[in-house]
Amino acid sequence: MAIRGIHHVAIIAANYARSRDFYLHTLGFTLVSEHYRTERDSWKLNLALPDGCEIELFSFPNPPARASRPEACGLRHLALATTNLDADIARLASLGVVCEPVRVDEYTDRRFTFLADPDGLPIELYEVAA
């Protein structure tokens, strides 16, 4: 196999406008493209992360609910690498986003926290070396 890494992560939003604002402005991802797909009554937003990975944000009419707590079966959480966890937590707090208390990974000694997107999807901020 010639796998080179993660290309994208797809997220279906319950409220497209609210999630679009969260990922674009609160988390500060870069807009790549945005399309309305008439045949599906669906928006598709591509957002770039600094490492080249992308988030695909979708809207669909009446998507089914899915458990999203970190220990639910299925996709556990979206983890984002940061070089300054404290600054990111402070910025998010200034925007009204609540982060869990900082924890330390028992195997790597790296600090991390969790927050939730507008649909309750768990997002981890994991501190890495600059």
N, CA, C and O atoms as a printed pandas DataFrame, in Angstrom:
     atom_number atom_name residue_name chain_id  residue_number  x_coord  y_coord  z_coord
0              1         N          MET        A               1    0.847   -1.186    0.000
1              2        CA          MET        A               1    0.000    0.000    0.000
2              3         C          MET        A               1    0.883    1.237    0.000
3              4         O          MET        A               1    2.005    1.222    0.505
4              5         N          ALA        A               2    0.355    2.299   -0.574
5              6        CA          ALA        A               2    1.121    3.545   -0.674
6              7         C          ALA        A               2    0.427    4.673    0.082
7              8         O          ALA        A               2    0.430    5.816   -0.376
8              9         N          ILE        A               3   -0.161    4.368    1.223
9             10        CA          ILE        A               3   -0.864    5.388    2.012
10            11         C          ILE        A               3    0.148    6.405    2.510
11            12         O          ILE        A               3    1.217    6.047    3.004
12            13         N          ARG        A               4   -0.201    7.671    2.374
13            14        CA          ARG        A               4    0.705    8.754    2.734
14            15         C          ARG        A               4    0.241    9.546    3.956
15            16         O          ARG        A               4    0.994   10.377    4.465
16            17         N          GLY        A               5   -0.964    9.312    4.431
17            18        CA          GLY        A               5   -1.476   10.063    5.569
18            19         C          GLY        A               5   -2.972   10.259    5.430
19            20         O          GLY        A               5   -3.600    9.715    4.521
20            21         N          ILE        A               6   -3.532   11.033    6.327
21            22        CA          ILE        A               6   -4.962   11.339    6.271
22            23         C          ILE        A               6   -5.183   12.486    5.292
23            24         O          ILE        A               6   -4.525   13.522    5.383
24            25         N          HIS        A               7   -6.103   12.300    4.364
25            26        CA          HIS        A               7   -6.434   13.346    3.400
26            27         C          HIS        A               7   -7.498   14.285    3.946
27            28         O          HIS        A               7   -7.348   15.506    3.892
28            29         N          HIS        A               8   -8.588   13.699    4.478
29            30        CA          HIS        A               8   -9.645   14.537    5.024
30            31         C          HIS        A               8  -10.471   13.767    6.044
31            32         O          HIS        A               8  -10.430   12.539    6.117
32            33         N          VAL        A               9  -11.214   14.526    6.823
33            34        CA          VAL        A               9  -12.191   13.994    7.764
34            35         C          VAL        A               9  -13.518   14.638    7.390
35            36         O          VAL        A               9  -13.584   15.853    7.205
36            37         N          ALA        A              10  -14.574   13.842    7.277
37            38        CA          ALA        A              10  -15.888   14.364    6.894
38            39         C          ALA        A              10  -16.782   14.480    8.126
39            40         O          ALA        A              10  -16.836   13.577    8.961
40            41         N          ILE        A              11  -17.483   15.613    8.218
41            42        CA          ILE        A              11  -18.378   15.887    9.339
42            43         C          ILE        A              11  -19.716   16.336    8.768
43            44         O          ILE        A              11  -19.759   17.188    7.881
44            45         N          ILE        A              12  -20.806   15.768    9.270
45            46        CA          ILE        A              12  -22.149   16.201    8.874
46            47         C          ILE        A              12  -22.695   17.065    9.997
47            48         O          ILE        A              12  -22.780   16.626   11.144
48            49         N          ALA        A              13  -23.060   18.279    9.667
49            50        CA          ALA        A              13  -23.531   19.250   10.653
50            51         C          ALA        A              13  -25.051   19.258   10.736
51            52         O          ALA        A              13  -25.736   19.117    9.723
52            53         N          ALA        A              14  -25.571   19.421   11.935
53            54        CA          ALA        A              14  -27.022   19.571   12.115
54            55         C          ALA        A              14  -27.453   20.967   11.679
55            56         O          ALA        A              14  -28.524   21.131   11.095
56            57         N          ASN        A              15  -26.626   21.974   11.959
57            58        CA          ASN        A              15  -26.898   23.352   11.571
58            59         C          ASN        A              15  -25.674   23.830   10.798
59            60         O          ASN        A              15  -24.658   24.187   11.394
60            61         N          TYR        A              16  -25.775   23.835    9.478
61            62        CA          TYR        A              16  -24.625   24.124    8.622
62            63         C          TYR        A              16  -24.016   25.494    8.907
63            64         O          TYR        A              16  -22.798   25.607    9.039
64            65         N          ALA        A              17  -24.831   26.522    9.002
65            66        CA          ALA        A              17  -24.310   27.881    9.206
66            67         C          ALA        A              17  -23.543   27.983   10.528
67            68         O          ALA        A              17  -22.476   28.595   10.584
68            69         N          ARG        A              18  -24.079   27.394   11.567
69            70        CA          ARG        A              18  -23.422   27.435   12.882
70            71         C          ARG        A              18  -22.092   26.673   12.849
71            72         O          ARG        A              18  -21.086   27.162   13.362
72            73         N          SER        A              19  -22.084   25.490   12.253
73            74        CA          SER        A              19  -20.851   24.710   12.172
74            75         C          SER        A              19  -19.843   25.354   11.230
75            76         O          SER        A              19  -18.642   25.324   11.497
76            77         N          ARG        A              20  -20.312   25.932   10.138
77            78        CA          ARG        A              20  -19.427   26.641    9.202
78            79         C          ARG        A              20  -18.690   27.753    9.936
79            80         O          ARG        A              20  -17.473   27.888    9.809
80            81         N          ASP        A              21  -19.427   28.547   10.701
81            82        CA          ASP        A              21  -18.824   29.635   11.467
82            83         C          ASP        A              21  -17.818   29.092   12.488
83            84         O          ASP        A              21  -16.737   29.660   12.645
84            85         N          PHE        A              22  -18.159   28.003   13.180
85            86        CA          PHE        A              22  -17.285   27.421   14.187
86            87         C          PHE        A              22  -15.954   26.980   13.583
87            88         O          PHE        A              22  -14.894   27.331   14.102
88            89         N          TYR        A              23  -16.000   26.219   12.498
89            90        CA          TYR        A              23  -14.763   25.693   11.916
90            91         C          TYR        A              23  -13.960   26.772   11.190
91            92         O          TYR        A              23  -12.729   26.746   11.214
92            93         N          LEU        A              24  -14.642   27.717   10.547
93            94        CA          LEU        A              24  -13.937   28.795    9.848
94            95         C          LEU        A              24  -13.392   29.848   10.811
95            96         O          LEU        A              24  -12.219   30.212   10.729
96            97         N          HIS        A              25  -14.220   30.332   11.708
97            98        CA          HIS        A              25  -13.836   31.481   12.529
98            99         C          HIS        A              25  -13.368   31.110   13.931
99           100         O          HIS        A              25  -12.374   31.662   14.405
100          101         N          THR        A              26  -14.044   30.205   14.596
101          102        CA          THR        A              26  -13.631   29.840   15.954
102          103         C          THR        A              26  -12.331   29.046   15.921
103          104         O          THR        A              26  -11.394   29.354   16.657
104          105         N          LEU        A              27  -12.273   28.017   15.061
105          106        CA          LEU        A              27  -11.045   27.224   14.957
106          107         C          LEU        A              27  -10.060   27.799   13.937
107          108         O          LEU        A              27   -8.875   27.468   13.973
108          109         N          GLY        A              28  -10.528   28.639   13.048
109          110        CA          GLY        A              28   -9.638   29.347   12.128
110          111         C          GLY        A              28   -9.109   28.541   10.952
111          112         O          GLY        A              28   -8.020   28.824   10.453
112          113         N          PHE        A              29   -9.865   27.537   10.498
113          114        CA          PHE        A              29   -9.422   26.775    9.330
114          115         C          PHE        A              29   -9.571   27.636    8.079
115          116         O          PHE        A              29  -10.304   28.625    8.081
116          117         N          THR        A              30   -8.876   27.256    7.021
117          118        CA          THR        A              30   -8.861   28.023    5.778
118          119         C          THR        A              30   -9.887   27.474    4.789
119          120         O          THR        A              30   -9.947   26.266    4.556
120          121         N          LEU        A              31  -10.683   28.355    4.215
121          122        CA          LEU        A              31  -11.679   27.968    3.216
122          123         C          LEU        A              31  -10.979   27.548    1.927
123          124         O          LEU        A              31  -10.189   28.307    1.365
124          125         N          VAL        A              32  -11.278   26.327    1.461
125          126        CA          VAL        A              32  -10.761   25.831    0.188
126          127         C          VAL        A              32  -11.834   25.986   -0.876
127          128         O          VAL        A              32  -11.584   26.553   -1.940
128          129         N          SER        A              33  -13.030   25.480   -0.590
129          130        CA          SER        A              33  -14.138   25.585   -1.540
130          131         C          SER        A              33  -15.454   25.358   -0.797
131          132         O          SER        A              33  -15.489   24.770    0.284
132          133         N          GLU        A              34  -16.524   25.838   -1.406
133          134        CA          GLU        A              34  -17.858   25.657   -0.836
134          135         C          GLU        A              34  -18.837   25.516   -1.989
135          136         O          GLU        A              34  -18.858   26.332   -2.911
136          137         N          HIS        A              35  -19.656   24.455   -1.922
137          138        CA          HIS        A              35  -20.580   24.177   -3.014
138          139         C          HIS        A              35  -21.938   23.778   -2.454
139          140         O          HIS        A              35  -22.034   23.047   -1.469
140          141         N          TYR        A              36  -22.984   24.274   -3.104
141          142        CA          TYR        A              36  -24.327   23.792   -2.803
142          143         C          TYR        A              36  -24.677   22.750   -3.849
143          144         O          TYR        A              36  -24.592   23.005   -5.050
144          145         N          ARG        A              37  -25.072   21.569   -3.378
145          146        CA          ARG        A              37  -25.413   20.465   -4.268
146          147         C          ARG        A              37  -26.936   20.330   -4.288
147          148         O          ARG        A              37  -27.532   19.704   -3.411
148          149         N          THR        A              38  -27.549   20.929   -5.306
149          150        CA          THR        A              38  -29.002   21.004   -5.417
150          151         C          THR        A              38  -29.664   19.636   -5.353
151          152         O          THR        A              38  -30.673   19.466   -4.669
152          153         N          GLU        A              39  -29.100   18.656   -6.063
153          154        CA          GLU        A              39  -29.711   17.333   -6.132
154          155         C          GLU        A              39  -29.765   16.644   -4.769
155          156         O          GLU        A              39  -30.570   15.734   -4.570
156          157         N          ARG        A              40  -28.926   17.063   -3.842
157          158        CA          ARG        A              40  -28.918   16.477   -2.494
158          159         C          ARG        A              40  -29.435   17.444   -1.429
159          160         O          ARG        A              40  -29.540   17.082   -0.257
160          161         N          ASP        A              41  -29.758   18.681   -1.838
161          162        CA          ASP        A              41  -30.138   19.727   -0.874
162          163         C          ASP        A              41  -29.084   19.786    0.222
163          164         O          ASP        A              41  -29.395   19.748    1.413
164          165         N          SER        A              42  -27.826   19.881   -0.209
165          166        CA          SER        A              42  -26.697   19.714    0.704
166          167         C          SER        A              42  -25.571   20.686    0.374
167          168         O          SER        A              42  -25.234   20.900   -0.791
168          169         N          TRP        A              43  -24.996   21.269    1.423
169          170        CA          TRP        A              43  -23.774   22.060    1.292
170          171         C          TRP        A              43  -22.571   21.155    1.522
171          172         O          TRP        A              43  -22.635   20.215    2.313
172          173         N          LYS        A              44  -21.473   21.444    0.826
173          174        CA          LYS        A              44  -20.187   20.769    1.030
174          175         C          LYS        A              44  -19.120   21.856    1.114
175          176         O          LYS        A              44  -18.880   22.591    0.156
176          177         N          LEU        A              45  -18.492   21.939    2.274
177          178        CA          LEU        A              45  -17.468   22.946    2.546
178          179         C          LEU        A              45  -16.146   22.228    2.777
179          180         O          LEU        A              45  -16.064   21.332    3.617
180          181         N          ASN        A              46  -15.115   22.614    2.040
181          182        CA          ASN        A              46  -13.784   22.056    2.250
182          183         C          ASN        A              46  -12.934   23.091    2.972
183          184         O          ASN        A              46  -12.821   24.238    2.539
184          185         N          LEU        A              47  -12.331   22.658    4.094
185          186        CA          LEU        A              47  -11.499   23.528    4.919
186          187         C          LEU        A              47  -10.118   22.905    5.051
187          188         O          LEU        A              47  -10.003   21.695    5.246
188          189         N          ALA        A              48   -9.072   23.713    4.946
189          190        CA          ALA        A              48   -7.702   23.207    5.029
190          191         C          ALA        A              48   -7.107   23.470    6.403
191          192         O          ALA        A              48   -7.312   24.527    7.000
192          193         N          LEU        A              49   -6.369   22.488    6.885
193          194        CA          LEU        A              49   -5.550   22.632    8.071
194          195         C          LEU        A              49   -4.128   22.936    7.606
195          196         O          LEU        A              49   -3.795   22.661    6.453
196          197         N          PRO        A              50   -3.285   23.493    8.468
197          198        CA          PRO        A              50   -1.938   23.874    8.033
198          199         C          PRO        A              50   -1.087   22.719    7.482
199          200         O          PRO        A              50   -0.183   22.952    6.680
200          201         N          ASP        A              51   -1.368   21.478    7.905
201          202        CA          ASP        A              51   -0.556   20.346    7.442
202          203         C          ASP        A              51   -1.037   19.764    6.112
203          204         O          ASP        A              51   -0.473   18.781    5.633
204          205         N          GLY        A              52   -2.064   20.354    5.514
205          206        CA          GLY        A              52   -2.583   19.874    4.240
206          207         C          GLY        A              52   -3.807   18.990    4.361
207          208         O          GLY        A              52   -4.502   18.771    3.368
208          209         N          CYS        A              53   -4.090   18.478    5.542
209          210        CA          CYS        A              53   -5.302   17.688    5.763
210          211         C          CYS        A              53   -6.509   18.619    5.617
211          212         O          CYS        A              53   -6.399   19.825    5.842
212          213         N          GLU        A              54   -7.643   18.061    5.244
213          214        CA          GLU        A              54   -8.843   18.868    5.080
214          215         C          GLU        A              54   -9.995   18.325    5.913
215          216         O          GLU        A              54  -10.052   17.140    6.238
216          217         N          ILE        A              55  -10.893   19.214    6.242
217          218        CA          ILE        A              55  -12.173   18.877    6.856
218          219         C          ILE        A              55  -13.229   19.107    5.783
219          220         O          ILE        A              55  -13.285   20.180    5.182
220          221         N          GLU        A              56  -14.064   18.101    5.542
221          222        CA          GLU        A              56  -15.227   18.274    4.676
222          223         C          GLU        A              56  -16.427   18.433    5.587
223          224         O          GLU        A              56  -16.751   17.529    6.357
224          225         N          LEU        A              57  -17.084   19.568    5.505
225          226        CA          LEU        A              57  -18.264   19.823    6.314
226          227         C          LEU        A              57  -19.486   19.761    5.406
227          228         O          LEU        A              57  -19.572   20.476    4.408
228          229         N          PHE        A              58  -20.426   18.895    5.768
229          230        CA          PHE        A              58  -21.625   18.681    4.962
230          231         C          PHE        A              58  -22.876   19.091    5.724
231          232         O          PHE        A              58  -22.904   19.104    6.955
232          233         N          SER        A              59  -23.907   19.423    4.961
233          234        CA          SER        A              59  -25.250   19.528    5.515
234          235         C          SER        A              59  -26.126   18.562    4.732
235          236         O          SER        A              59  -25.957   18.398    3.524
236          237         N          PHE        A              60  -27.051   17.934    5.417
237          238        CA          PHE        A              60  -28.045   17.079    4.780
238          239         C          PHE        A              60  -29.373   17.321    5.481
239          240         O          PHE        A              60  -29.391   17.602    6.679
240          241         N          PRO        A              61  -30.482   17.220    4.762
241          242        CA          PRO        A              61  -31.772   17.375    5.427
242          243         C          PRO        A              61  -32.013   16.215    6.396
243          244         O          PRO        A              61  -31.925   15.051    6.004
244          245         N          ASN        A              62  -32.308   16.520    7.622
245          246        CA          ASN        A              62  -32.673   15.526    8.645
246          247         C          ASN        A              62  -31.673   14.382    8.813
247          248         O          ASN        A              62  -32.060   13.219    8.697
248          249         N          PRO        A              63  -30.407   14.677    9.080
249          250        CA          PRO        A              63  -29.468   13.573    9.300
250          251         C          PRO        A              63  -29.811   12.838   10.598
251          252         O          PRO        A              63  -30.251   13.465   11.562
252          253         N          PRO        A              64  -29.615   11.531   10.634
253          254        CA          PRO        A              64  -29.920   10.795   11.864
254          255         C          PRO        A              64  -28.936   11.157   12.975
255          256         O          PRO        A              64  -27.774   11.466   12.712
256          257         N          ALA        A              65  -29.410   11.114   14.208
257          258        CA          ALA        A              65  -28.551   11.389   15.355
258          259         C          ALA        A              65  -27.573   10.237   15.544
259          260         O          ALA        A              65  -27.875    9.097   15.192
260          261         N          ARG        A              66  -26.409   10.532   16.095
261          262        CA          ARG        A              66  -25.423    9.514   16.380
262          263         C          ARG        A              66  -24.722    9.867   17.686
263          264         O          ARG        A              66  -24.415   11.031   17.940
264          265         N          ALA        A              67  -24.479    8.878   18.489
265          266        CA          ALA        A              67  -23.758    9.126   19.741
266          267         C          ALA        A              67  -22.386    9.705   19.433
267          268         O          ALA        A              67  -21.721    9.260   18.497
268          269         N          SER        A              68  -21.953   10.699   20.214
269          270        CA          SER        A              68  -20.687   11.352   19.886
270          271         C          SER        A              68  -19.726   11.469   21.063
271          272         O          SER        A              68  -18.678   12.102   20.937
272          273         N          ARG        A              69  -20.055   10.884   22.179
273          274        CA          ARG        A              69  -19.122   10.955   23.306
274          275         C          ARG        A              69  -17.842   10.211   22.945
275          276         O          ARG        A              69  -17.881    9.290   22.129
276          277         N          PRO        A              70  -16.721   10.582   23.526
277          278        CA          PRO        A              70  -15.460    9.960   23.125
278          279         C          PRO        A              70  -15.418    8.439   23.252
279          280         O          PRO        A              70  -14.655    7.798   22.529
280          281         N          GLU        A              71  -16.195    7.847   24.130
281          282        CA          GLU        A              71  -16.129    6.398   24.291
282          283         C          GLU        A              71  -17.246    5.663   23.541
283          284         O          GLU        A              71  -17.408    4.458   23.730
284          285         N          ALA        A              72  -18.016    6.352   22.701
285          286        CA          ALA        A              72  -19.048    5.686   21.908
286          287         C          ALA        A              72  -18.380    4.868   20.804
287          288         O          ALA        A              72  -17.283    5.202   20.357
288          289         N          CYS        A              73  -19.039    3.806   20.371
289          290        CA          CYS        A              73  -18.525    2.975   19.301
290          291         C          CYS        A              73  -18.509    3.779   17.999
291          292         O          CYS        A              73  -19.463    4.497   17.702
292          293         N          GLY        A              74  -17.454    3.664   17.240
293          294        CA          GLY        A              74  -17.330    4.400   15.993
294          295         C          GLY        A              74  -16.228    5.439   16.109
295          296         O          GLY        A              74  -15.338    5.307   16.950
296          297         N          LEU        A              75  -16.276    6.469   15.278
297          298        CA          LEU        A              75  -15.279    7.529   15.312
298          299         C          LEU        A              75  -15.241    8.128   16.710
299          300         O          LEU        A              75  -16.265    8.590   17.214
300          301         N          ARG        A              76  -14.085    8.123   17.333
301          302        CA          ARG        A              76  -13.981    8.561   18.727
302          303         C          ARG        A              76  -13.925   10.070   18.844
303          304         O          ARG        A              76  -14.742   10.657   19.554
304          305         N          HIS        A              77  -12.996   10.711   18.175
305          306        CA          HIS        A              77  -12.897   12.167   18.211
306          307         C          HIS        A              77  -11.964   12.644   17.107
307          308         O          HIS        A              77  -11.248   11.849   16.498
308          309         N          LEU        A              78  -11.980   13.939   16.856
309          310        CA          LEU        A              78  -11.077   14.596   15.934
310          311         C          LEU        A              78   -9.988   15.232   16.784
311          312         O          LEU        A              78  -10.285   16.071   17.634
312          313         N          ALA        A              79   -8.732   14.849   16.572
313          314        CA          ALA        A              79   -7.620   15.406   17.350
314          315         C          ALA        A              79   -6.829   16.376   16.475
315          316         O          ALA        A              79   -6.420   16.040   15.364
316          317         N          LEU        A              80   -6.623   17.577   16.996
317          318        CA          LEU        A              80   -5.879   18.615   16.299
318          319         C          LEU        A              80   -4.594   18.905   17.055
319          320         O          LEU        A              80   -4.619   19.086   18.272
320          321         N          ALA        A              81   -3.479   18.950   16.355
321          322        CA          ALA        A              81   -2.186   19.258   16.970
322          323         C          ALA        A              81   -2.060   20.768   17.155
323          324         O          ALA        A              81   -2.422   21.542   16.269
324          325         N          THR        A              82   -1.544   21.182   18.312
325          326        CA          THR        A              82   -1.287   22.590   18.578
326          327         C          THR        A              82    0.079   22.730   19.232
327          328         O          THR        A              82    0.528   21.830   19.942
328          329         N          THR        A              83    0.733   23.850   18.994
329          330        CA          THR        A              83    2.021   24.108   19.633
330          331         C          THR        A              83    1.877   25.014   20.846
331          332         O          THR        A              83    2.858   25.269   21.545
332          333         N          ASN        A              84    0.654   25.509   21.111
333          334        CA          ASN        A              84    0.445   26.372   22.273
334          335         C          ASN        A              84   -0.946   26.140   22.830
335          336         O          ASN        A              84   -1.882   26.882   22.531
336          337         N          LEU        A              85   -1.070   25.111   23.635
337          338        CA          LEU        A              85   -2.364   24.716   24.181
338          339         C          LEU        A              85   -2.981   25.822   25.025
339          340         O          LEU        A              85   -4.175   26.096   24.905
340          341         N          ASP        A              86   -2.189   26.459   25.875
341          342        CA          ASP        A              86   -2.729   27.498   26.750
342          343         C          ASP        A              86   -3.312   28.667   25.959
343          344         O          ASP        A              86   -4.391   29.162   26.284
344          345         N          ALA        A              87   -2.605   29.105   24.928
345          346        CA          ALA        A              87   -3.105   30.215   24.101
346          347         C          ALA        A              87   -4.386   29.818   23.376
347          348         O          ALA        A              87   -5.314   30.619   23.267
348          349         N          ASP        A              88   -4.438   28.599   22.887
349          350        CA          ASP        A              88   -5.643   28.146   22.188
350          351         C          ASP        A              88   -6.834   28.063   23.140
351          352         O          ASP        A              88   -7.944   28.457   22.783
352          353         N          ILE        A              89   -6.608   27.556   24.336
353          354        CA          ILE        A              89   -7.689   27.473   25.327
354          355         C          ILE        A              89   -8.185   28.868   25.678
355          356         O          ILE        A              89   -9.392   29.091   25.782
356          357         N          ALA        A              90   -7.262   29.809   25.861
357          358        CA          ALA        A              90   -7.646   31.191   26.190
358          359         C          ALA        A              90   -8.447   31.819   25.049
359          360         O          ALA        A              90   -9.445   32.496   25.294
360          361         N          ARG        A              91   -8.021   31.602   23.815
361          362        CA          ARG        A              91   -8.755   32.154   22.662
362          363         C          ARG        A              91  -10.154   31.569   22.579
363          364         O          ARG        A              91  -11.128   32.293   22.370
364          365         N          LEU        A              92  -10.251   30.262   22.742
365          366        CA          LEU        A              92  -11.558   29.613   22.687
366          367         C          LEU        A              92  -12.459   30.113   23.813
367          368         O          LEU        A              92  -13.644   30.362   23.593
368          369         N          ALA        A              93  -11.910   30.261   25.011
369          370        CA          ALA        A              93  -12.690   30.772   26.147
370          371         C          ALA        A              93  -13.211   32.173   25.841
371          372         O          ALA        A              93  -14.346   32.496   26.191
372          373         N          SER        A              94  -12.399   33.009   25.191
373          374        CA          SER        A              94  -12.840   34.375   24.851
374          375         C          SER        A              94  -13.988   34.369   23.857
375          376         O          SER        A              94  -14.722   35.351   23.741
376          377         N          LEU        A              95  -14.146   33.254   23.134
377          378        CA          LEU        A              95  -15.231   33.098   22.164
378          379         C          LEU        A              95  -16.402   32.299   22.740
379          380         O          LEU        A              95  -17.358   31.982   22.032
380          381         N          GLY        A              96  -16.316   31.979   24.036
381          382        CA          GLY        A              96  -17.404   31.269   24.695
382          383         C          GLY        A              96  -17.353   29.753   24.557
383          384         O          GLY        A              96  -18.321   29.073   24.898
384          385         N          VAL        A              97  -16.246   29.215   24.063
385          386        CA          VAL        A              97  -16.101   27.767   23.914
386          387         C          VAL        A              97  -15.473   27.204   25.186
387          388         O          VAL        A              97  -14.409   27.650   25.613
388          389         N          VAL        A              98  -16.137   26.226   25.783
389          390        CA          VAL        A              98  -15.655   25.615   27.019
390          391         C          VAL        A              98  -14.763   24.424   26.694
391          392         O          VAL        A              98  -15.144   23.543   25.924
392          393         N          CYS        A              99  -13.581   24.406   27.284
393          394        CA          CYS        A              99  -12.675   23.267   27.169
394          395         C          CYS        A              99  -12.659   22.523   28.495
395          396         O          CYS        A              99  -12.795   23.122   29.562
396          397         N          GLU        A             100  -12.489   21.212   28.409
397          398        CA          GLU        A             100  -12.355   20.410   29.628
398          399         C          GLU        A             100  -11.034   20.753   30.310
399          400         O          GLU        A             100  -10.155   21.345   29.683
400          401         N          PRO        A             101  -10.880   20.393   31.578
401          402        CA          PRO        A             101   -9.586   20.598   32.231
402          403         C          PRO        A             101   -8.473   19.885   31.456
403          404         O          PRO        A             101   -8.678   18.806   30.900
404          405         N          VAL        A             102   -7.307   20.502   31.432
405          406        CA          VAL        A             102   -6.163   19.935   30.730
406          407         C          VAL        A             102   -5.742   18.634   31.405
407          408         O          VAL        A             102   -5.672   18.535   32.630
408          409         N          ARG        A             103   -5.463   17.645   30.565
409          410        CA          ARG        A             103   -4.954   16.357   31.043
410          411         C          ARG        A             103   -3.555   16.151   30.468
411          412         O          ARG        A             103   -3.123   16.879   29.574
412          413         N          VAL        A             104   -2.861   15.153   30.992
413          414        CA          VAL        A             104   -1.529   14.816   30.490
414          415         C          VAL        A             104   -1.556   13.367   30.035
415          416         O          VAL        A             104   -1.971   12.479   30.780
416          417         N          ASP        A             105   -1.108   13.133   28.797
417          418        CA          ASP        A             105   -1.033   11.786   28.247
418          419         C          ASP        A             105   -0.001   10.998   29.049
419          420         O          ASP        A             105    1.167   11.380   29.107
420          421         N          GLU        A             106   -0.428    9.914   29.659
421          422        CA          GLU        A             106    0.443    9.149   30.548
422          423         C          GLU        A             106    1.609    8.470   29.829
423          424         O          GLU        A             106    2.572    8.057   30.474
424          425         N          TYR        A             107    1.534    8.352   28.520
425          426        CA          TYR        A             107    2.593    7.680   27.773
426          427         C          TYR        A             107    3.563    8.653   27.106
427          428         O          TYR        A             107    4.736    8.330   26.920
428          429         N          THR        A             108    3.080    9.839   26.747
429          430        CA          THR        A             108    3.934   10.799   26.036
430          431         C          THR        A             108    4.262   12.037   26.868
431          432         O          THR        A             108    5.144   12.814   26.503
432          433         N          ASP        A             109    3.557   12.223   27.981
433          434        CA          ASP        A             109    3.680   13.422   28.821
434          435         C          ASP        A             109    3.240   14.687   28.094
435          436         O          ASP        A             109    3.593   15.790   28.512
436          437         N          ARG        A             110    2.483   14.549   27.021
437          438        CA          ARG        A             110    1.949   15.710   26.297
438          439         C          ARG        A             110    0.609   16.120   26.902
439          440         O          ARG        A             110   -0.165   15.279   27.360
440          441         N          ARG        A             111    0.351   17.428   26.896
441          442        CA          ARG        A             111   -0.902   17.946   27.446
442          443         C          ARG        A             111   -1.984   17.978   26.366
443          444         O          ARG        A             111   -1.692   18.159   25.184
444          445         N          PHE        A             112   -3.237   17.801   26.790
445          446        CA          PHE        A             112   -4.353   17.852   25.854
446          447         C          PHE        A             112   -5.634   18.234   26.579
447          448         O          PHE        A             112   -5.727   18.158   27.804
448          449         N          THR        A             113   -6.605   18.644   25.797
449          450        CA          THR        A             113   -7.932   18.959   26.317
450          451         C          THR        A             113   -8.963   18.597   25.260
451          452         O          THR        A             113   -8.625   18.351   24.102
452          453         N          PHE        A             114  -10.219   18.569   25.670
453          454        CA          PHE        A             114  -11.326   18.331   24.747
454          455         C          PHE        A             114  -12.281   19.518   24.774
455          456         O          PHE        A             114  -12.442   20.185   25.796
456          457         N          LEU        A             115  -12.904   19.765   23.637
457          458        CA          LEU        A             115  -13.992   20.711   23.499
458          459         C          LEU        A             115  -15.001   20.063   22.568
459          460         O          LEU        A             115  -14.753   18.977   22.044
460          461         N          ALA        A             116  -16.120   20.708   22.359
461          462        CA          ALA        A             116  -17.145   20.154   21.468
462          463         C          ALA        A             116  -17.475   21.147   20.374
463          464         O          ALA        A             116  -17.501   22.356   20.603
464          465         N          ASP        A             117  -17.728   20.628   19.180
465          466        CA          ASP        A             117  -18.197   21.499   18.106
466          467         C          ASP        A             117  -19.683   21.761   18.329
467          468         O          ASP        A             117  -20.249   21.228   19.283
468          469         N          PRO        A             118  -20.335   22.560   17.487
469          470        CA          PRO        A             118  -21.747   22.886   17.725
470          471         C          PRO        A             118  -22.688   21.686   17.790
471          472         O          PRO        A             118  -23.776   21.794   18.356
472          473         N          ASP        A             119  -22.290   20.537   17.220
473          474        CA          ASP        A             119  -23.125   19.344   17.280
474          475         C          ASP        A             119  -22.686   18.369   18.366
475          476         O          ASP        A             119  -23.200   17.253   18.443
476          477         N          GLY        A             120  -21.745   18.782   19.201
477          478        CA          GLY        A             120  -21.282   17.929   20.278
478          479         C          GLY        A             120  -20.171   16.966   19.879
479          480         O          GLY        A             120  -19.776   16.122   20.683
480          481         N          LEU        A             121  -19.652   17.074   18.637
481          482        CA          LEU        A             121  -18.546   16.219   18.216
482          483         C          LEU        A             121  -17.332   16.534   19.083
483          484         O          LEU        A             121  -16.933   17.695   19.177
484          485         N          PRO        A             122  -16.739   15.529   19.718
485          486        CA          PRO        A             122  -15.579   15.794   20.552
486          487         C          PRO        A             122  -14.353   16.139   19.710
487          488         O          PRO        A             122  -14.004   15.424   18.771
488          489         N          ILE        A             123  -13.711   17.247   20.067
489          490        CA          ILE        A             123  -12.482   17.687   19.402
490          491         C          ILE        A             123  -11.402   17.756   20.469
491          492         O          ILE        A             123  -11.580   18.382   21.514
492          493         N          GLU        A             124  -10.298   17.114   20.195
493          494        CA          GLU        A             124   -9.152   17.131   21.102
494          495         C          GLU        A             124   -8.121   18.109   20.581
495          496         O          GLU        A             124   -7.819   18.118   19.387
496          497         N          LEU        A             125   -7.576   18.936   21.468
497          498        CA          LEU        A             125   -6.413   19.746   21.159
498          499         C          LEU        A             125   -5.237   19.076   21.856
499          500         O          LEU        A             125   -5.231   18.962   23.082
500          501         N          TYR        A             126   -4.252   18.637   21.102
501          502        CA          TYR        A             126   -3.117   17.862   21.613
502          503         C          TYR        A             126   -1.847   18.680   21.373
503          504         O          TYR        A             126   -1.518   19.008   20.233
504          505         N          GLU        A             127   -1.143   19.002   22.446
505          506        CA          GLU        A             127    0.027   19.861   22.327
506          507         C          GLU        A             127    1.242   19.082   21.840
507          508         O          GLU        A             127    1.597   18.044   22.399
508          509         N          VAL        A             128    1.876   19.601   20.785
509          510        CA          VAL        A             128    3.073   18.994   20.210
510          511         C          VAL        A             128    4.203   20.014   20.265
511          512         O          VAL        A             128    3.964   21.200   20.495
512          513         N          ALA        A             129    5.430   19.557   20.056
513          514        CA          ALA        A             129    6.577   20.448   20.058
514          515         C          ALA        A             129    6.483   21.426   18.889
515          516         O          ALA        A             129    6.013   21.083   17.805
516          517         N          ALA        A             130    6.933   22.629   19.134
517          518        CA          ALA        A             130    6.883   23.681   18.087
518          519         C          ALA        A             130    7.847   23.406   16.970
519          520         O          ALA        A             130    7.930   24.185   16.021
